């Protein structure tokens, strides 16, 4: 029998330190969720800009 997916609202969330937006757990981050800091590659590339403020 097929398992039901959890609802998006039930997945873990973090706040991106660059843009300040919440982002939700993704399947591709399953093994590295504890190490994920930024919501996107764009925010990861601009991390230095936000640290200067």
N, C-alpha and C positions, 0 to 999 in steps of 0.2 A: 504494500500500500504506500502511496506517495505521502511524504511528510509535508506538512504545511510550513510555509515560510513565516518567520516572525514578522510582525508588523514593523514598519520603519520606525514608528514612535517607541517601540520596545528595544531597539538597538542602542548600544552605547554611543555616546557623543563626546566630543571634545571641542574646545574653542581654539581657533587658529590665532596664534599670537600676532600675526602680521595684519590680517584683515578684520579680526575680531568676530568672525562669523562662526556659528556652530557647524561642525561637519560630523557625519554619521559613519559608523563602522562599515567597511566594505569587505566583501568576501576575499578580495585580493590582499587585504591587510590582515587576514585571519591570524597568521603566524607572527606578525610583527606589530600588532596593534599597540603594544606598550611603547614601541619606538617611534610611532607616527606622531609628528608634531604639527606639520603643516597640512592644510586642506588640499593644496594643489602644487604642481611644479612651479607655477607662477609665484606663489607665496614663498616657496622654498628659495627661489632665485632672488627674491627681494627681501630676504630676512635681514640683511645688513642695513637696508634703508630704515627699517622699523626700529632697529636697535639704537640708531643715532638720536632719535627723538627723546 
